Amino acid sequence: MKRERLEDFLENALHTERFARYVGKRCRSGTIKDVAEELNLDWHTVKRLEKRYMQEQLKRAGKPRPKVIGIDEISVRKGHDYRIVVSDLEKHRPIWFGGTDRSEQSMDEFYWFLGEKPARRVRLAVMDMWKPFRNSTLRNAPQAAILFDKFHILRHLGDALDKVRKHEYARVSGKARTFIKGQKYTLLSHPQNLKGPARKNLKLLLAANKRLNTAYLLKESFGQLWDYQSEAWARKFFESWRAQLRWQRLKPFEQFAAMIERHWDGIAAYCKPENKIALGFVEGLNNKIRVIQRRAYGLHDEEYLRLKVLTCTLPAI
């Protein structure tokens, strides 16, 4: 059976160009392998057509001019091999994928890509509490306010709770251990997401272990910090929350509170009305990227991954 190499004459045939776009659209929801089998095309042909389609998407989207950016990193392979992803949080689209690690130099590459004048139009940068990202932003976009991402902060709090769980498991013995064993994700999940046996197990665990119960309630209440419109009231809430740690012997929570203190300015920035932006996009984008990486498993083409990430929220053409 003969397989056509359509890409060789795309420029000369309108129907072939239309077909190439059809291939590109199909690859938005399917793997290269699946689309190649469905359309009876060579795998490499489908990949080239999809890359051309994504390049056209980026061309139509135009050069980014963001005012509010979100900065995060993804692991592209095992061994702490990271790339930085920057998003336009107002237009809800990733605009840059690059660097060679999580260093300040790699973050600088984004601002060089953006250009000096566009960089000075950025008014808000949302990021985790990674110092190289902050240093690069303060140097390249000094007018931008720094806002530390709520989801990364709550992840640190979840880690603190898990350390308490491990400590309690080591401290107690016998039947008291059975309530704790295997309950990591039950403790870390939002209570509204727990159903049936998981909800029952959480109730039993919190009733059986006073220290874990206290830590869990502290973890659940901390999210209120982002509800305040005034920094003064947010600070009052935090001081009250931290005061509850006294005499509780919850060292991981004390360390978490000290971290919040050190980064307070980047957390309190959310209280300003102009900074009340939806913070869930970066977290949602990370989930999309994980799906992309699973579908592209074994495909060692970083340019392909870059195109997939940068076009994952763009409209079809």
N, C-alpha and C positions, 0 to 999 in steps of 0.2 A: 504494500500500500504506500503510495507516494504522499509525503508530507510537504506542504507548500511553505516556502520561506517568504512569507508575506512582507516582512520588514524590508526586503531588498527593493521593493518597488512601491513603498508607501506613498512617496511623494508624487507618484505619477497616476494614482488611481483613487478617485474619490471614495468608491465603495470599499476599497481596502483600508483607507484611513478610518472610515466609519467602523469597519470591523475591528481595527486595532483599538478603537475607543471601547468597543464592546468587550474586548478581551480585558482591557484595563479595568472596566467597571466590574466584570466578573471576579477579578482578582481582589477587589475590595472586600469580598466576603468569602473567598475560597483560596485554597493554596495553589501555587503554581502547578503542582502535580495534578491536582483535581481538575483544574481548568484545562491543562494540556490533554488529559485523558478525555474530558468531555468534548473538546473541540477537535480532537485528533490532530494535535499539533505537537511539534517538538518542544520539550521542556525549556530549552534555551531560547526558543522563539518566543514563547509566552513570557518568559522573564524579561527579555529585551523590550517587548511591546509594553509590558507593565511599567518598566522603568521610564520609557518614553512618555507614557501616559501621565505618570507622576511628575515628571519634569515639566510637562505642560501645565499641570495643575499649579505647581509652584510659580511658574511664569505668569499665569493669570492672576494669582493672588497678589503679586507685586512685592516690592521690597518692604519689609516691616518697618513701622514707625510707632513702636509701642510707648505708652505712657505708664502702664502698670505691668510689671513682669513677674513671673514666677520662675524660680531657679531650683532645679533638683538634679540629682544624678541617677543614672541607671547602671547596673552591672551588665556588661555585654558578654562576659564569659567568666568562668571560674578563676579565682586567684586575684580578686579585688581589681579587676580591669574595668574602670569606670569611664563613662562619657557623661557630659553635662547636657541637660535639656532645658532650654529657656522657652517660656510661653508668654504670649500676649494674653493677659488675664481679662482684658476687656473684650477682645474679639474671640476669646476661647479657642486659641490655636497655638500649637508649638511653632516657634519661629527659628530655632537654632538647635542643632545637634552637633556636638564636637568636643574638642579637647582630647587629651590623652589620659587624663586622670582627674582627680578632684582638686588640683592645685590652683593656687592664685594665678599662675601663668596661663593655665587652661581657661580659667574664667575670663582673663584679660582678652583671650581670643574672641570671645563673644562681642565684647565692646569694640574691638577693632573691626569686626564684621559689621557691626551696627553703624560705626562712624562717629566721629566726635560730636557733631551737631545733634544727630538723633539721640545719642547717649545722654545729652544734656536735656532732652525732653522727657526722660523717664522721671516720673515723680514718686513712684513707689516700687520697691523691690521686695517681693515675698520669698523667703528662703528658710532653710533650716539653720540651726545655730552653728554652722560650719564656718570657722573663722576666715579661711581663704576666700570664700564667696563674699563675705562682708567686706573684707579688706579691698578686694578688687572693685567692688561696687562703690565704696566710699572714695576710691581714687579716681575711677572713670566716670562716675555719675554722682558727684558730691552733693548735688541738690536733691537726690532721691532719699525719701524716708525708708528706713529698713523695718520690715515687719517679719517677725519670725512665725513660721507656719504652725498653725494650731495643731495639725495632725502629727507633725513631727514631735511637738512638745508632748502631746498625749501619748505618743509611742514611748517616750522616755518614762512617763509616769507608769505606763503598763509594764515596762521593764522593772521599775522599782517594786511594783506589786508582785511580779513573778519572783523577784529575789526574796521578798518576804515569804512567799509560798514555799520556796526551797528551804529557807531557814527553818520554817515551822515544821516541814516534813522531817528535817534532820533532828529537830529538838524533841518532837514527841515520838511515841512508840505505840505498838499494839493497835487497838481498834481506832485510836485517834488518827493514825496514819491513813487508814482506809478512806476517810472522808476527803483527804487531800490528794491522794495518788490519782494521777490522770486528769486533774481538774484545771490544768493551766488555761486552756481555751475557754472553759466555762467562766473562769474568773475574769478573763480579759475581754470577753464578748460584751456587747451592749445588752443589758437585761431584756430589752424588747425583742432581741433576736433569738432568745432562748425559748425553747418550747419543750413540753413534755418532760422526759426524764432529765434533760439538762437543767431545766428550771428547778426541778425537785432536788437534784444533786447540789445545786448552788445553795438552796435554802438549808439543806442539811449541813453543808460545809460551814456556812456562816454561823449557824447555831452551835456547831461543835467547837469552833476555834475563835475565841474572842479577838485575838490580835489580827487574824485575817479578816474578820468582820469589820474591825475598825479601819484597816487599810483599804478594804473594798469600798466602804462608804466614803472615805476620803478621796479615792480615785474617782468615784462617780460624781461627787459634788464639785470637783475642780473645774469641770467644763463650764460652770456658771461664770467664770472669769471673763469669758468673751461676750457676755450679755450686757455688760455695763457700757453706758454712754459717756461716763466721766472717769478719767484716770484716778481721781481721788477716791471714788467709790470702788473702783477695781482694786486699788491698793488696800483699801480698808478690808475688802473681802479676802485678799491674799494674806494679810496679816492675821486675820481671824482664822483662816484655814491653817496657816503655819502654827498658830498658837495651840491648835488641837493636837499637834505632834508631841507636845511636852509630856513627859513621863510615859510615852507609849512604846518606847524602845523600838522605833521603826527607822533604823539608820538609813536604809535606801530612800525613804521618803524625806528624811532630813537632807540628804545629799541632793535630791531632786529640788527641794525648796531653795537650797543654796544656789543651784544652777539657775533657777528662775530669778533669784535676786540679782545674779551677775548679768542676766540678759533682760532685765526689766524694761528698759527703754524700747527694745524691739518687740515686746509683748504689749505694753501699754499703748503703742502706736495705733492699735486696732480701735481704741476708744474714740479716736477722732472721726467725725462723720465722713470725711472724704476718703477714709481708709476702710470703710465698711464694705468690703468687697466679698464676693463668694469665694471662700477658700477651698472649696471641694474640687475645683477643676484639676489642680495638679495631682491630687490623689487619684481622681478618676482617670487622668491621662496615664499614670503609672500602671493602672490595671489594664488599659488598652495596650500599652507597650508590652506588658507581659504576655498578652494574647498574641501579639505580633511575633514576639520572640519564640513562642511555642510553635506557631505555624511555620516559622522560618528555621526551625531547629536543624542544625547541620549545614545551613547555608552560610558559608564564611565570606560574605560579601557585605562589608560595612556600609558601602554606598547605598546598597539596596535597603538595609535597615534604616539608614538616615532618611531616605526618601519615604519609606513606609511611615516612620514616626512623624515627619513634617507634613504629610498629607492626610493623616488619619482622621482629622476633623474637617478637612476641606470638602466642599460640595463636589459631586461628580460633574464631569464635563461631557 
